[in-house]
């Protein structure tokens, strides 16, 4: 018989909180997109990824690793559409990716 000492708690490797809401808006300058998302409890940092919208493939690249729940992506090509996603990094590792949000750079 085993005793569950964490009764009422999730196991350490379980990500019950992940970035569920992410929004993208035009930044203050040409070629900028502002991202904002709901903070995830216990998060040390977030990984922000970008993928230019292509018809035939989706290639994700890391933009930055940050400790805030917002980020401005700059130096983007104007009038080009981009996809973004975010994942929380906790003491237990990386959580699942957020939903993908798309935005055309101004």
Secondary structure, 3 states (H helix, E strand, C coil): CCCCCCCCCCCCCCCCCCCCCEEEEECCCCCCEEEEECCCCCCCEEEEEEEECCCCCCCCEEEEEECCCEEEECCCCCCCEEEEEEEEEECCEEEEECCCEEEECC
